[in-house]
Amino acid sequence: VDGFYIVDGVRIADQVEGLRRAFGRDVIHLHLDAPRNELAARYERRRDEGSQIEELDSYDQVLLNATEANTSALAADADVAINSKRCSAPDVLVRAAAALGLLGPNYARLVDVLIGGEYGSEGKGNLAFYLAREYDLLIRVGGPNAGHTVPLAPPFTHRSLPSGTMANEEAKLLIGPGAVLDLDVLLKEIAECQVEADRLWIDPQAMIIEQTDLEVERALKDDIGSTGRGGGAAAARRIMGRSEKLVDTPVRLAGQVRELTPYIRAASEVLTEAYSKGARILLEGTQGTALSLFHGSYPHVTSRDTTVSGCLAEAGIPPARVNRVIMVCRTYPIRVGDGTGGTSGPMSQEVSWEELAERSRIPLDDLLAAEKGSVSGKQRRVAEFDWTLLRSAVQLNGPTDIALTFADYIDVANQNARRFDQLTEDTLRFIEEVENVAGVPVSLIVTRFAVRSVIDRRRW
């Protein structure tokens, strides 16, 4: 039978030789040892902790047995020998797994990252849905303020789960420790997507949004066009809540929530297991680079770093694991409105939807209906493609590929394109210049919001 088996407690050389005769080179003799005084102290601790094994009065009595007294001599013939002095049990486990080659290489680049290059709403959900079938593990970070809509019938908006959840039902799902969670939103989404407990993992360190967080953010709706979903207030409370004297509402993490118990597992464990199996991983960022708390136009920013680096940190993934970075850009970037006729933040060369309708030949009513925030419901603002922003986002994210969305906003005729050569001449010239400015290929082109809407030019 194929598998990995552990034989515990080999005590004499003949036992090892018998196993080697039966199984040949598949047998690995791992010898664990420690100085006598350390072994004696561990024996006493085991007795004090109420071991179910019938123990002798002391370790010295154990060594009166000739077999037990000679076990240290087995080290000379062992394939691997580990001195466990000054090691905890988990330390010994890690050292043994590494010696047996079970941890896998730390350099395998297994993670692809999907990131927004503008102000959010670039169409990441549609692309994540398209790409999901190629991956074994789907990860989402961020919070419920970002809705990613996928082309199901009817369309479905993910606010907590990865956008490929229903596109690839074989893939495992992970919500990282940097996420902020609205419990009601999350549990509703889990139920609607019919996600079983053995498929989804939530890191116990993810932050729970409370009612007080929603109340705190009400003012931000008018001031900066925030969705007001509590993510920023929860993040601030997490920082200040390190001392309960500084917050009115105590910090509550996912690992403390009874309803989430079936899903709780450390992201580090999930990722380590995925790496060891050579699993392909898709990390789905939320919002867009220009909304980054650190790199956007403060104060008109979100509450987190939305760049590749920020998303990797929230998930617990090192840069050395990254294989591809796909940066998603719209042909006409948008920002949400603030609902009061004011501004939710600057955009270069803002245009009207009437102007865009005339250029693209898409009916104005269709544009207005489509361009409302998937969470806020507010009418979006639109601007000319920002070449300076493109270059800045490239420098911040280091993409290997650009995914260009809303090709139909250049010309409605692109909605009928199924191949690259069927795009309009203006669109082809635009793509060529995007590649020149970005310095990386436009590998994915989205022509409309539909299941069959992606022109795939990848070579990977």
Secondary structure as a PSIPRED ss2 file (coil, helix, strand):
# PSIPRED VFORMAT (PSIPRED V4.0)

   1 V C   1.000  0.000  0.000
   2 D C   1.000  0.000  0.000
   3 G C   1.000  0.000  0.000
   4 F C   1.000  0.000  0.000
   5 Y C   1.000  0.000  0.000
   6 I C   1.000  0.000  0.000
   7 V C   1.000  0.000  0.000
   8 D C   1.000  0.000  0.000
   9 G C   1.000  0.000  0.000
  10 V C   1.000  0.000  0.000
  11 R C   1.000  0.000  0.000
  12 I C   1.000  0.000  0.000
  13 A H   0.000  1.000  0.000
  14 D H   0.000  1.000  0.000
  15 Q H   0.000  1.000  0.000
  16 V H   0.000  1.000  0.000
  17 E H   0.000  1.000  0.000
  18 G H   0.000  1.000  0.000
  19 L H   0.000  1.000  0.000
  20 R H   0.000  1.000  0.000
  21 R H   0.000  1.000  0.000
  22 A H   0.000  1.000  0.000
  23 F H   0.000  1.000  0.000
  24 G H   0.000  1.000  0.000
  25 R H   0.000  1.000  0.000
  26 D H   0.000  1.000  0.000
  27 V C   1.000  0.000  0.000
  28 I C   1.000  0.000  0.000
  29 H C   1.000  0.000  0.000
  30 L E   0.000  0.000  1.000
  31 H E   0.000  0.000  1.000
  32 L E   0.000  0.000  1.000
  33 D E   0.000  0.000  1.000
  34 A C   1.000  0.000  0.000
  35 P C   1.000  0.000  0.000
  36 R H   0.000  1.000  0.000
  37 N H   0.000  1.000  0.000
  38 E H   0.000  1.000  0.000
  39 L H   0.000  1.000  0.000
  40 A H   0.000  1.000  0.000
  41 A H   0.000  1.000  0.000
  42 R H   0.000  1.000  0.000
  43 Y H   0.000  1.000  0.000
  44 E H   0.000  1.000  0.000
  45 R H   0.000  1.000  0.000
  46 R H   0.000  1.000  0.000
  47 R H   0.000  1.000  0.000
  48 D H   0.000  1.000  0.000
  49 E C   1.000  0.000  0.000
  50 G C   1.000  0.000  0.000
  51 S C   1.000  0.000  0.000
  52 Q C   1.000  0.000  0.000
  53 I C   1.000  0.000  0.000
  54 E C   1.000  0.000  0.000
  55 E C   1.000  0.000  0.000
  56 L C   1.000  0.000  0.000
  57 D C   1.000  0.000  0.000
  58 S C   1.000  0.000  0.000
  59 Y H   0.000  1.000  0.000
  60 D H   0.000  1.000  0.000
  61 Q H   0.000  1.000  0.000
  62 V H   0.000  1.000  0.000
  63 L C   1.000  0.000  0.000
  64 L C   1.000  0.000  0.000
  65 N C   1.000  0.000  0.000
  66 A H   0.000  1.000  0.000
  67 T H   0.000  1.000  0.000
  68 E H   0.000  1.000  0.000
  69 A H   0.000  1.000  0.000
  70 N C   1.000  0.000  0.000
  71 T H   0.000  1.000  0.000
  72 S H   0.000  1.000  0.000
  73 A H   0.000  1.000  0.000
  74 L H   0.000  1.000  0.000
  75 A H   0.000  1.000  0.000
  76 A H   0.000  1.000  0.000
  77 D H   0.000  1.000  0.000
  78 A C   1.000  0.000  0.000
  79 D C   1.000  0.000  0.000
  80 V E   0.000  0.000  1.000
  81 A E   0.000  0.000  1.000
  82 I E   0.000  0.000  1.000
  83 N E   0.000  0.000  1.000
  84 S C   1.000  0.000  0.000
  85 K C   1.000  0.000  0.000
  86 R C   1.000  0.000  0.000
  87 C C   1.000  0.000  0.000
  88 S C   1.000  0.000  0.000
  89 A H   0.000  1.000  0.000
  90 P H   0.000  1.000  0.000
  91 D H   0.000  1.000  0.000
  92 V H   0.000  1.000  0.000
  93 L H   0.000  1.000  0.000
  94 V H   0.000  1.000  0.000
  95 R H   0.000  1.000  0.000
  96 A H   0.000  1.000  0.000
  97 A H   0.000  1.000  0.000
  98 A H   0.000  1.000  0.000
  99 A H   0.000  1.000  0.000
 100 L C   1.000  0.000  0.000
 101 G C   1.000  0.000  0.000
 102 L C   1.000  0.000  0.000
 103 L C   1.000  0.000  0.000
 104 G C   1.000  0.000  0.000
 105 P C   1.000  0.000  0.000
 106 N C   1.000  0.000  0.000
 107 Y C   1.000  0.000  0.000
 108 A C   1.000  0.000  0.000
 109 R C   1.000  0.000  0.000
 110 L C   1.000  0.000  0.000
 111 V E   0.000  0.000  1.000
 112 D E   0.000  0.000  1.000
 113 V E   0.000  0.000  1.000
 114 L E   0.000  0.000  1.000
 115 I E   0.000  0.000  1.000
 116 G E   0.000  0.000  1.000
 117 G C   1.000  0.000  0.000
 118 E C   1.000  0.000  0.000
 119 Y C   1.000  0.000  0.000
 120 G C   1.000  0.000  0.000
 121 S C   1.000  0.000  0.000
 122 E C   1.000  0.000  0.000
 123 G C   1.000  0.000  0.000
 124 K H   0.000  1.000  0.000
 125 G H   0.000  1.000  0.000
 126 N H   0.000  1.000  0.000
 127 L H   0.000  1.000  0.000
 128 A H   0.000  1.000  0.000
 129 F H   0.000  1.000  0.000
 130 Y H   0.000  1.000  0.000
 131 L H   0.000  1.000  0.000
 132 A H   0.000  1.000  0.000
 133 R H   0.000  1.000  0.000
 134 E H   0.000  1.000  0.000
 135 Y C   1.000  0.000  0.000
 136 D C   1.000  0.000  0.000
 137 L E   0.000  0.000  1.000
 138 L E   0.000  0.000  1.000
 139 I E   0.000  0.000  1.000
 140 R E   0.000  0.000  1.000
 141 V C   1.000  0.000  0.000
 142 G C   1.000  0.000  0.000
 143 G C   1.000  0.000  0.000
 144 P C   1.000  0.000  0.000
 145 N C   1.000  0.000  0.000
 146 A C   1.000  0.000  0.000
 147 G C   1.000  0.000  0.000
 148 H E   0.000  0.000  1.000
 149 T E   0.000  0.000  1.000
 150 V E   0.000  0.000  1.000
 151 P C   1.000  0.000  0.000
 152 L C   1.000  0.000  0.000
 153 A C   1.000  0.000  0.000
 154 P C   1.000  0.000  0.000
 155 P C   1.000  0.000  0.000
 156 F E   0.000  0.000  1.000
 157 T E   0.000  0.000  1.000
 158 H E   0.000  0.000  1.000
 159 R C   1.000  0.000  0.000
 160 S C   1.000  0.000  0.000
 161 L C   1.000  0.000  0.000
 162 P C   1.000  0.000  0.000
 163 S C   1.000  0.000  0.000
 164 G C   1.000  0.000  0.000
 165 T C   1.000  0.000  0.000
 166 M C   1.000  0.000  0.000
 167 A C   1.000  0.000  0.000
 168 N C   1.000  0.000  0.000
 169 E C   1.000  0.000  0.000
 170 E C   1.000  0.000  0.000
 171 A C   1.000  0.000  0.000
 172 K E   0.000  0.000  1.000
 173 L E   0.000  0.000  1.000
 174 L E   0.000  0.000  1.000
 175 I E   0.000  0.000  1.000
 176 G C   1.000  0.000  0.000
 177 P C   1.000  0.000  0.000
 178 G C   1.000  0.000  0.000
 179 A C   1.000  0.000  0.000
 180 V E   0.000  0.000  1.000
 181 L E   0.000  0.000  1.000
 182 D C   1.000  0.000  0.000
 183 L H   0.000  1.000  0.000
 184 D H   0.000  1.000  0.000
 185 V H   0.000  1.000  0.000
 186 L H   0.000  1.000  0.000
 187 L H   0.000  1.000  0.000
 188 K H   0.000  1.000  0.000
 189 E H   0.000  1.000  0.000
 190 I H   0.000  1.000  0.000
 191 A H   0.000  1.000  0.000
 192 E H   0.000  1.000  0.000
 193 C C   1.000  0.000  0.000
 194 Q C   1.000  0.000  0.000
 195 V C   1.000  0.000  0.000
 196 E C   1.000  0.000  0.000
 197 A C   1.000  0.000  0.000
 198 D C   1.000  0.000  0.000
 199 R C   1.000  0.000  0.000
 200 L E   0.000  0.000  1.000
 201 W E   0.000  0.000  1.000
 202 I E   0.000  0.000  1.000
 203 D C   1.000  0.000  0.000
 204 P C   1.000  0.000  0.000
 205 Q C   1.000  0.000  0.000
 206 A C   1.000  0.000  0.000
 207 M E   0.000  0.000  1.000
 208 I E   0.000  0.000  1.000
 209 I C   1.000  0.000  0.000
 210 E C   1.000  0.000  0.000
 211 Q H   0.000  1.000  0.000
 212 T H   0.000  1.000  0.000
 213 D H   0.000  1.000  0.000
 214 L H   0.000  1.000  0.000
 215 E H   0.000  1.000  0.000
 216 V H   0.000  1.000  0.000
 217 E C   1.000  0.000  0.000
 218 R H   0.000  1.000  0.000
 219 A H   0.000  1.000  0.000
 220 L H   0.000  1.000  0.000
 221 K H   0.000  1.000  0.000
 222 D H   0.000  1.000  0.000
 223 D H   0.000  1.000  0.000
 224 I H   0.000  1.000  0.000
 225 G C   1.000  0.000  0.000
 226 S C   1.000  0.000  0.000
 227 T C   1.000  0.000  0.000
 228 G C   1.000  0.000  0.000
 229 R C   1.000  0.000  0.000
 230 G C   1.000  0.000  0.000
 231 G H   0.000  1.000  0.000
 232 G H   0.000  1.000  0.000
 233 A H   0.000  1.000  0.000
 234 A H   0.000  1.000  0.000
 235 A H   0.000  1.000  0.000
 236 A H   0.000  1.000  0.000
 237 R H   0.000  1.000  0.000
 238 R H   0.000  1.000  0.000
 239 I H   0.000  1.000  0.000
 240 M H   0.000  1.000  0.000
 241 G C   1.000  0.000  0.000
 242 R C   1.000  0.000  0.000
 243 S C   1.000  0.000  0.000
 244 E H   0.000  1.000  0.000
 245 K H   0.000  1.000  0.000
 246 L H   0.000  1.000  0.000
 247 V C   1.000  0.000  0.000
 248 D C   1.000  0.000  0.000
 249 T C   1.000  0.000  0.000
 250 P C   1.000  0.000  0.000
 251 V C   1.000  0.000  0.000
 252 R C   1.000  0.000  0.000
 253 L E   0.000  0.000  1.000
 254 A H   0.000  1.000  0.000
 255 G H   0.000  1.000  0.000
 256 Q H   0.000  1.000  0.000
 257 V C   1.000  0.000  0.000
 258 R H   0.000  1.000  0.000
 259 E H   0.000  1.000  0.000
 260 L H   0.000  1.000  0.000
 261 T H   0.000  1.000  0.000
 262 P H   0.000  1.000  0.000
 263 Y H   0.000  1.000  0.000
 264 I E   0.000  0.000  1.000
 265 R C   1.000  0.000  0.000
 266 A C   1.000  0.000  0.000
 267 A H   0.000  1.000  0.000
 268 S H   0.000  1.000  0.000
 269 E H   0.000  1.000  0.000
 270 V H   0.000  1.000  0.000
 271 L H   0.000  1.000  0.000
 272 T H   0.000  1.000  0.000
 273 E H   0.000  1.000  0.000
 274 A H   0.000  1.000  0.000
 275 Y H   0.000  1.000  0.000
 276 S H   0.000  1.000  0.000
 277 K H   0.000  1.000  0.000
 278 G C   1.000  0.000  0.000
 279 A C   1.000  0.000  0.000
 280 R C   1.000  0.000  0.000
 281 I E   0.000  0.000  1.000
 282 L E   0.000  0.000  1.000
 283 L E   0.000  0.000  1.000
 284 E E   0.000  0.000  1.000
 285 G C   1.000  0.000  0.000
 286 T C   1.000  0.000  0.000
 287 Q C   1.000  0.000  0.000
 288 G C   1.000  0.000  0.000
 289 T H   0.000  1.000  0.000
 290 A H   0.000  1.000  0.000
 291 L H   0.000  1.000  0.000
 292 S C   1.000  0.000  0.000
 293 L C   1.000  0.000  0.000
 294 F C   1.000  0.000  0.000
 295 H C   1.000  0.000  0.000
 296 G C   1.000  0.000  0.000
 297 S C   1.000  0.000  0.000
 298 Y C   1.000  0.000  0.000
 299 P C   1.000  0.000  0.000
 300 H C   1.000  0.000  0.000
 301 V C   1.000  0.000  0.000
 302 T C   1.000  0.000  0.000
 303 S C   1.000  0.000  0.000
 304 R C   1.000  0.000  0.000
 305 D C   1.000  0.000  0.000
 306 T C   1.000  0.000  0.000
 307 T C   1.000  0.000  0.000
 308 V H   0.000  1.000  0.000
 309 S H   0.000  1.000  0.000
 310 G H   0.000  1.000  0.000
 311 C H   0.000  1.000  0.000
 312 L H   0.000  1.000  0.000
 313 A H   0.000  1.000  0.000
 314 E H   0.000  1.000  0.000
 315 A H   0.000  1.000  0.000
 316 G C   1.000  0.000  0.000
 317 I C   1.000  0.000  0.000
 318 P C   1.000  0.000  0.000
 319 P H   0.000  1.000  0.000
 320 A H   0.000  1.000  0.000
 321 R H   0.000  1.000  0.000
 322 V E   0.000  0.000  1.000
 323 N E   0.000  0.000  1.000
 324 R E   0.000  0.000  1.000
 325 V E   0.000  0.000  1.000
 326 I E   0.000  0.000  1.000
 327 M E   0.000  0.000  1.000
 328 V E   0.000  0.000  1.000
 329 C E   0.000  0.000  1.000
 330 R E   0.000  0.000  1.000
 331 T C   1.000  0.000  0.000
 332 Y C   1.000  0.000  0.000
 333 P C   1.000  0.000  0.000
 334 I E   0.000  0.000  1.000
 335 R E   0.000  0.000  1.000
 336 V E   0.000  0.000  1.000
 337 G C   1.000  0.000  0.000
 338 D C   1.000  0.000  0.000
 339 G C   1.000  0.000  0.000
 340 T C   1.000  0.000  0.000
 341 G C   1.000  0.000  0.000
 342 G C   1.000  0.000  0.000
 343 T C   1.000  0.000  0.000
 344 S C   1.000  0.000  0.000
 345 G C   1.000  0.000  0.000
 346 P C   1.000  0.000  0.000
 347 M C   1.000  0.000  0.000
 348 S C   1.000  0.000  0.000
 349 Q C   1.000  0.000  0.000
 350 E E   0.000  0.000  1.000
 351 V E   0.000  0.000  1.000
 352 S C   1.000  0.000  0.000
 353 W H   0.000  1.000  0.000
 354 E H   0.000  1.000  0.000
 355 E H   0.000  1.000  0.000
 356 L H   0.000  1.000  0.000
 357 A H   0.000  1.000  0.000
 358 E H   0.000  1.000  0.000
 359 R H   0.000  1.000  0.000
 360 S H   0.000  1.000  0.000
 361 R C   1.000  0.000  0.000
 362 I C   1.000  0.000  0.000
 363 P C   1.000  0.000  0.000
 364 L H   0.000  1.000  0.000
 365 D H   0.000  1.000  0.000
 366 D H   0.000  1.000  0.000
 367 L H   0.000  1.000  0.000
 368 L H   0.000  1.000  0.000
 369 A H   0.000  1.000  0.000
 370 A H   0.000  1.000  0.000
 371 E C   1.000  0.000  0.000
 372 K E   0.000  0.000  1.000
 373 G C   1.000  0.000  0.000
 374 S C   1.000  0.000  0.000
 375 V C   1.000  0.000  0.000
 376 S C   1.000  0.000  0.000
 377 G C   1.000  0.000  0.000
 378 K C   1.000  0.000  0.000
 379 Q E   0.000  0.000  1.000
 380 R E   0.000  0.000  1.000
 381 R E   0.000  0.000  1.000
 382 V E   0.000  0.000  1.000
 383 A E   0.000  0.000  1.000
 384 E C   1.000  0.000  0.000
 385 F C   1.000  0.000  0.000
 386 D C   1.000  0.000  0.000
 387 W H   0.000  1.000  0.000
 388 T H   0.000  1.000  0.000
 389 L H   0.000  1.000  0.000
 390 L H   0.000  1.000  0.000
 391 R H   0.000  1.000  0.000
 392 S H   0.000  1.000  0.000
 393 A H   0.000  1.000  0.000
 394 V H   0.000  1.000  0.000
 395 Q H   0.000  1.000  0.000
 396 L H   0.000  1.000  0.000
 397 N H   0.000  1.000  0.000
 398 G C   1.000  0.000  0.000
 399 P C   1.000  0.000  0.000
 400 T C   1.000  0.000  0.000
 401 D E   0.000  0.000  1.000
 402 I E   0.000  0.000  1.000
 403 A E   0.000  0.000  1.000
 404 L E   0.000  0.000  1.000
 405 T E   0.000  0.000  1.000
 406 F C   1.000  0.000  0.000
 407 A H   0.000  1.000  0.000
 408 D H   0.000  1.000  0.000
 409 Y H   0.000  1.000  0.000
 410 I C   1.000  0.000  0.000
 411 D C   1.000  0.000  0.000
 412 V H   0.000  1.000  0.000
 413 A H   0.000  1.000  0.000
 414 N H   0.000  1.000  0.000
 415 Q H   0.000  1.000  0.000
 416 N H   0.000  1.000  0.000
 417 A C   1.000  0.000  0.000
 418 R C   1.000  0.000  0.000
 419 R C   1.000  0.000  0.000
 420 F H   0.000  1.000  0.000
 421 D H   0.000  1.000  0.000
 422 Q H   0.000  1.000  0.000
 423 L C   1.000  0.000  0.000
 424 T C   1.000  0.000  0.000
 425 E H   0.000  1.000  0.000
 426 D H   0.000  1.000  0.000
 427 T H   0.000  1.000  0.000
 428 L H   0.000  1.000  0.000
 429 R H   0.000  1.000  0.000
 430 F H   0.000  1.000  0.000
 431 I H   0.000  1.000  0.000
 432 E H   0.000  1.000  0.000
 433 E H   0.000  1.000  0.000
 434 V H   0.000  1.000  0.000
 435 E H   0.000  1.000  0.000
 436 N H   0.000  1.000  0.000
 437 V H   0.000  1.000  0.000
 438 A H   0.000  1.000  0.000
 439 G C   1.000  0.000  0.000
 440 V C   1.000  0.000  0.000
 441 P C   1.000  0.000  0.000
 442 V E   0.000  0.000  1.000
 443 S E   0.000  0.000  1.000
 444 L E   0.000  0.000  1.000
 445 I E   0.000  0.000  1.000
 446 V E   0.000  0.000  1.000
 447 T C   1.000  0.000  0.000
 448 R C   1.000  0.000  0.000
 449 F C   1.000  0.000  0.000
 450 A C   1.000  0.000  0.000
 451 V C   1.000  0.000  0.000
 452 R C   1.000  0.000  0.000
 453 S C   1.000  0.000  0.000
 454 V E   0.000  0.000  1.000
 455 I E   0.000  0.000  1.000
 456 D E   0.000  0.000  1.000
 457 R C   1.000  0.000  0.000
 458 R C   1.000  0.000  0.000
 459 R C   1.000  0.000  0.000
 460 W C   1.000  0.000  0.000
